[in-house]
Amino acid sequence: MQLRFEWHEEKDEMLPEYDFTGGLRGKHYEAYRKGHTVTIHQTDRPDIVQYFTLEDGAIMLDPDVREYFPDAETANMALRTLISLFPKNSQVI
């Protein structure tokens, strides 16, 4: 059996119905980091309300940092390298 791969070139164009010209990037960023509520409205059942926060021990990287550390493995490797430069009896930052 021969596998066939197709290349689909993605268009980097926004559809006309999505107009963000008056939008403000990061408007809800800080509030989202602290936690957020999602309400699911249903016609045939009561609404479902869920509250989301970061899991214990999870951190959220700022966009400029995420460019360099796209996943946990690379972030942890860099932090371990940085930690190895500290003297053993130094205080936690």
C-alpha positions as a printed NumPy array, in Angstrom:
array([[  0.   ,   0.   ,   0.   ],
       [  1.415,   3.371,  -0.994],
       [  0.762,   6.444,   1.116],
       [  0.012,   9.677,  -0.664],
       [  0.634,  13.035,   0.947],
       [ -0.946,  16.198,  -0.298],
       [  0.414,  19.657,   0.375],
       [ -2.219,  22.237,   1.174],
       [ -0.948,  25.773,   1.097],
       [ -2.648,  27.789,   3.801],
       [ -3.965,  31.188,   2.922],
       [ -2.951,  33.874,   5.361],
       [ -6.053,  35.9  ,   4.674],
       [ -8.798,  36.868,   7.053],
       [-12.336,  36.393,   5.825],
       [-14.195,  39.67 ,   5.193],
       [-16.751,  38.988,   7.932],
       [-13.976,  39.035,  10.577],
       [-13.209,  42.711,  11.061],
       [-10.855,  43.43 ,  13.964],
       [ -9.865,  46.956,  12.923],
       [-11.26 ,  48.429,  16.15 ],
       [ -9.976,  45.592,  18.34 ],
       [ -7.438,  45.885,  21.122],
       [ -4.898,  43.059,  21.439],
       [ -4.572,  41.7  ,  24.964],
       [ -7.622,  43.473,  26.346],
       [ -8.636,  40.519,  28.536],
       [ -5.149,  39.009,  28.962],
       [ -4.636,  39.664,  32.69 ],
       [ -8.162,  38.602,  33.625],
       [ -7.774,  35.39 ,  31.601],
       [ -4.541,  34.556,  33.429],
       [ -6.327,  34.831,  36.787],
       [ -9.155,  32.522,  35.698],
       [-12.268,  32.763,  33.608],
       [-15.856,  31.582,  33.555],
       [-17.525,  29.93 ,  30.581],
       [-21.313,  29.744,  30.415],
       [-22.859,  27.31 ,  27.961],
       [-26.442,  28.314,  27.179],
       [-28.733,  25.448,  26.21 ],
       [-32.304,  25.673,  25.026],
       [-33.488,  22.304,  26.324],
       [-31.467,  22.118,  29.58 ],
       [-30.207,  24.459,  32.291],
       [-27.125,  26.529,  31.516],
       [-23.762,  25.01 ,  32.364],
       [-21.286,  27.322,  34.112],
       [-17.635,  26.275,  34.339],
       [-14.767,  28.153,  35.951],
       [-11.25 ,  27.608,  34.581],
       [ -7.898,  28.42 ,  36.172],
       [ -4.357,  27.32 ,  35.48 ],
       [ -3.55 ,  23.952,  37.041],
       [ -1.394,  24.014,  40.147],
       [  2.214,  24.399,  39.062],
       [  1.298,  25.546,  35.559],
       [  2.643,  28.821,  34.253],
       [  1.614,  30.922,  31.289],
       [  4.428,  32.304,  29.164],
       [  4.179,  35.735,  27.587],
       [  4.026,  35.69 ,  23.761],
       [  7.586,  37.023,  23.313],
       [  8.961,  34.25 ,  25.553],
       [  6.829,  31.581,  23.824],
       [  8.636,  32.346,  20.561],
       [ 11.786,  30.863,  22.103],
       [ 10.192,  28.16 ,  24.248],
       [  7.236,  26.643,  22.352],
       [  6.82 ,  23.657,  24.671],
       [  7.515,  22.482,  28.216],
       [ 10.585,  20.465,  27.239],
       [ 12.508,  23.437,  25.813],
       [ 11.456,  25.751,  28.662],
       [ 12.499,  23.222,  31.299],
       [ 15.836,  22.552,  29.593],
       [ 16.644,  26.282,  29.49 ],
       [ 15.591,  26.792,  33.113],
       [ 17.678,  23.826,  34.288],
       [ 20.676,  25.301,  32.468],
       [ 20.072,  28.639,  34.184],
       [ 19.641,  26.948,  37.577],
       [ 22.976,  25.156,  37.165],
       [ 24.693,  28.571,  37.012],
       [ 23.485,  29.534,  40.517],
       [ 25.611,  28.69 ,  43.552],
       [ 24.173,  25.732,  45.473],
       [ 23.507,  27.703,  48.669],
       [ 21.843,  30.719,  47.035],
       [ 18.289,  31.692,  47.836],
       [ 15.365,  31.099,  45.487],
       [ 14.575,  34.136,  43.334]])
